[in-house]
Amino acid sequence: MGTITKALDLLTFFSVQRPEIGLSEFVRLAARDKATVHRYLTELAECGFLEQNSKSRGYRLGPAILRLYGVREATSPLRSVLRDLVSEMADEIGELVHVSVLQGSQLSPVLHADPRQHGTQVAFDESVMLPLHATASGLAILSFGPQSLCERVLNGPLERFTAATLTEPDALRARIALFRARGIAWLEQGFDDEVASQAGPIFGPDGEMVGVVAIAVPTARASDEKCARMTEVLHKWIARMSQAVGGTLPASYQHKVTADD
């Protein structure tokens, strides 16, 4: 891990629940020495990626993040284009819907919507990175993304998050082959003991995958009827979201949707 990567990695510790972090907490979270962490924080602040609270002396995300987000949305819009569609999809299925994109060997959530039609909801934090091998969204990425990414992930260390997390490469390859054939990935209790989810790819221009959309439900509501409905809704909205980002469904994927319907 290079110096720039180590410095930028500090930004991943921020979340809605932890919007401000002090030097001592950064040292603990990063497991690095105080002098090095302070140097990284100073440089990030000088570049505008962080700003320091003059009263608490804690650090929070800086204005450069907003500027770069504006550039990203202006040139490769995703969140602004899909926000209303994600809300509509969540209302239709009556469950939490979220969209994520690939970041390195993990998934970075982009947005989510929950109509809160039930007394029990799935807790979702957009600041939490998602593993590729232990979530339906991640398995959708591995199923429809580059084969080189799939092999790199499966040949690397695979963390176990629950008793049901698959960490055997051959078992995961079999699942991925099945998901690729069906056009949808599904997983229960792989990342969270109380969550079942399904996910599918969002395609951009030339049919390349640009992200994934997923439906997550408490395992107590994951009946056969509910799961069948989730698949139906996903196929419908995968096409709509792909069209919204200027994409097209590859002929091979369009055939899966038609066959499933």
C-alpha positions in Angstrom: 0.0 0.0 0.0 1.6 3.3 -1.1 1.7 6.5 0.8 -1.2 8.1 -1.2 -3.3 5.1 -0.7 -2.6 5.0 3.0 -3.6 8.7 3.3 -6.8 8.4 1.3 -7.7 5.2 3.2 -8.3 7.5 6.2 -11.3 8.9 4.5 -13.0 5.5 4.6 -13.5 5.8 8.3 -16.1 8.5 8.0 -19.7 7.6 8.2 -23.1 9.2 9.0 -22.6 7.9 12.5 -19.0 9.1 12.7 -18.9 12.4 10.8 -16.0 13.8 12.8 -12.8 12.0 13.9 -10.0 13.2 16.1 -6.3 12.4 15.7 -6.2 9.8 18.5 -9.2 8.0 17.1 -7.6 8.0 13.6 -4.5 6.5 15.1 -6.6 3.7 16.7 -8.7 3.1 13.6 -5.7 3.1 11.2 -3.4 1.2 13.5 -0.5 3.5 12.6 1.8 5.7 14.6 0.6 9.2 15.6 3.2 11.2 13.7 2.5 9.5 10.4 -1.3 9.8 10.8 -0.9 13.5 11.7 1.1 14.1 8.6 -1.5 12.4 6.4 -4.3 14.4 8.0 -2.4 17.7 7.5 -1.8 16.9 3.8 -5.4 15.9 3.2 -6.6 19.1 4.9 -4.2 21.2 2.8 -5.7 19.6 -0.3 -9.3 20.3 0.9 -10.2 16.6 1.4 -10.5 17.3 5.1 -11.2 20.3 7.3 -10.5 20.7 11.0 -13.1 21.8 13.5 -11.5 24.8 15.2 -13.3 24.0 18.5 -13.1 20.2 18.8 -9.9 19.9 16.7 -11.6 16.9 15.1 -11.5 16.3 11.3 -14.5 16.1 8.9 -14.8 15.8 5.2 -13.7 18.9 3.3 -15.0 20.9 0.4 -12.8 19.1 -2.2 -15.1 16.1 -1.8 -18.1 18.2 -2.8 -16.3 19.6 -5.8 -15.2 16.2 -7.0 -18.7 14.8 -6.4 -20.1 17.6 -8.6 -17.7 16.8 -11.4 -18.5 13.1 -11.2 -22.3 13.7 -11.3 -21.9 16.3 -14.1 -19.8 14.0 -16.3 -20.9 10.5 -15.3 -24.2 11.0 -13.5 -25.6 8.1 -11.5 -27.0 9.2 -8.2 -28.9 12.1 -9.6 -30.3 10.0 -12.5 -31.3 7.0 -10.4 -32.6 8.6 -7.2 -36.2 8.8 -8.3 -36.1 5.4 -9.9 -34.7 3.8 -6.8 -37.5 5.3 -4.7 -40.2 4.2 -7.2 -38.7 0.7 -7.2 -38.7 0.6 -3.4 -42.3 1.7 -3.3 -43.3 -1.0 -5.8 -41.6 -3.9 -4.0 -42.2 -2.4 -0.5 -38.7 -3.1 0.6 -35.3 -1.5 0.8 -33.5 -1.0 -2.6 -29.9 0.1 -3.0 -27.5 0.8 -5.8 -23.7 0.3 -5.6 -20.7 0.6 -7.8 -17.4 -1.3 -7.9 -14.5 0.4 -6.0 -11.3 -1.7 -6.1 -12.3 -5.1 -4.7 -15.3 -3.9 -2.8 -18.6 -2.3 -3.5 -19.3 1.4 -2.7 -23.0 2.2 -2.1 -24.4 5.1 -4.1 -27.9 5.5 -2.8 -30.8 3.7 -1.2 -34.5 4.0 -0.5 -36.7 2.3 2.0 -40.5 2.9 1.9 -40.8 1.6 5.5 -44.0 -0.3 4.8 -43.3 -2.8 7.5 -42.6 -2.8 11.2 -39.2 -4.4 10.6 -36.7 -2.9 8.2 -33.2 -3.7 7.0 -30.6 -1.3 8.4 -28.5 0.1 5.6 -25.5 2.5 5.9 -24.3 4.0 2.6 -20.9 4.6 4.2 -20.2 0.9 4.7 -18.2 -0.8 1.9 -19.7 -4.1 0.9 -17.6 -7.3 0.2 -18.0 -8.9 -3.2 -18.1 -12.6 -2.0 -20.6 -12.2 0.8 -23.4 -10.0 -0.6 -25.9 -10.5 -3.4 -24.7 -7.2 -4.9 -21.1 -8.3 -4.9 -21.9 -11.7 -6.4 -23.8 -9.9 -9.2 -20.6 -7.9 -9.9 -18.6 -11.2 -9.9 -21.2 -12.8 -12.2 -21.5 -10.1 -14.8 -18.2 -8.3 -14.5 -14.7 -9.1 -15.8 -13.6 -12.7 -15.3 -10.2 -11.4 -14.2 -11.9 -9.6 -11.3 -13.8 -12.7 -10.3 -10.7 -14.8 -10.2 -8.7 -12.2 -8.3 -11.3 -12.0 -5.6 -11.8 -15.8 -5.4 -8.1 -16.4 -5.2 -7.6 -13.9 -2.4 -8.5 -14.0 1.2 -12.3 -14.4 1.8 -13.5 -13.1 5.1 -16.3 -14.9 7.0 -18.9 -12.5 8.2 -21.6 -15.0 9.4 -21.8 -18.8 9.8 -23.4 -18.8 6.3 -20.8 -16.8 4.5 -19.3 -18.9 1.6 -15.5 -18.8 1.6 -14.8 -21.8 -0.6 -13.7 -20.6 -4.0 -15.2 -23.6 -5.9 -18.6 -23.3 -4.1 -18.6 -19.6 -5.0 -17.7 -20.4 -8.6 -20.7 -22.7 -8.8 -23.0 -20.1 -7.4 -21.7 -17.5 -9.8 -22.2 -19.8 -12.8 -25.8 -20.3 -11.6 -26.4 -16.5 -11.2 -24.9 -15.8 -14.6 -27.3 -18.2 -16.1 -30.3 -16.8 -14.3 -29.4 -13.1 -14.6 -29.9 -12.5 -10.9 -27.8 -13.1 -7.8 -29.3 -14.0 -4.5 -28.0 -14.6 -1.0 -29.3 -15.1 2.5 -27.3 -14.4 5.7 -24.0 -14.0 3.9 -23.1 -10.6 5.3 -25.8 -10.1 7.9 -27.6 -13.0 9.8 -30.9 -11.2 9.5 -30.9 -10.2 5.8 -31.7 -11.9 2.5 -31.2 -10.1 -0.8 -31.2 -10.3 -4.6 -29.2 -8.2 -7.0 -28.7 -7.6 -10.7 -26.5 -5.6 -13.0 -27.1 -2.1 -14.4 -25.7 -1.8 -17.9 -24.2 1.2 -19.5 -23.3 2.0 -23.1 -22.1 -0.9 -25.2 -23.7 -3.3 -22.6 -20.9 -3.0 -20.0 -21.9 -3.2 -16.3 -21.7 0.1 -14.5 -23.3 -0.8 -11.2 -25.7 -3.1 -9.4 -29.2 -2.7 -7.9 -30.4 -4.9 -5.0 -33.4 -5.5 -2.9 -32.8 -6.4 0.7 -35.4 -7.9 3.1 -35.4 -9.3 6.6 -35.0 -13.1 6.4 -38.3 -13.5 8.2 -40.0 -12.0 5.1 -38.0 -13.9 2.5 -40.8 -16.3 1.5 -40.8 -18.1 -1.8 -43.5 -15.8 -2.9 -41.6 -12.7 -1.9 -38.4 -13.9 -3.5 -40.2 -14.6 -6.8 -41.6 -11.1 -6.7 -38.2 -9.6 -6.0 -36.8 -11.3 -9.1 -39.7 -10.0 -11.2 -39.3 -6.5 -10.0 -35.5 -6.6 -10.4 -35.7 -7.6 -14.1 -38.1 -4.8 -14.7 -36.0 -2.1 -13.1 -32.7 -3.4 -14.3 -33.9 -2.5 -17.8 -35.3 0.9 -16.8 -32.2 1.9 -14.8 -29.9 0.8 -17.6 -31.9 2.9 -20.0 -31.8 5.9 -17.6 -27.9 5.8 -17.6 -27.8 5.6 -21.4 -27.2 1.9 -21.4 -28.6 -1.1 -23.2 -29.1 -4.7 -22.1 -26.7 -7.1 -23.8 -28.6 -9.5 -26.1 -27.6 -12.4 -23.8 -29.0 -10.8 -20.8 -32.2 -9.7 -22.6 -32.8 -13.3 -23.4 -32.5 -14.3 -19.7 -35.1 -11.7 -18.8 -37.5 -12.8 -21.5 -37.0 -16.5 -20.6 -37.6 -15.8 -16.9 -40.7 -13.8 -17.6 
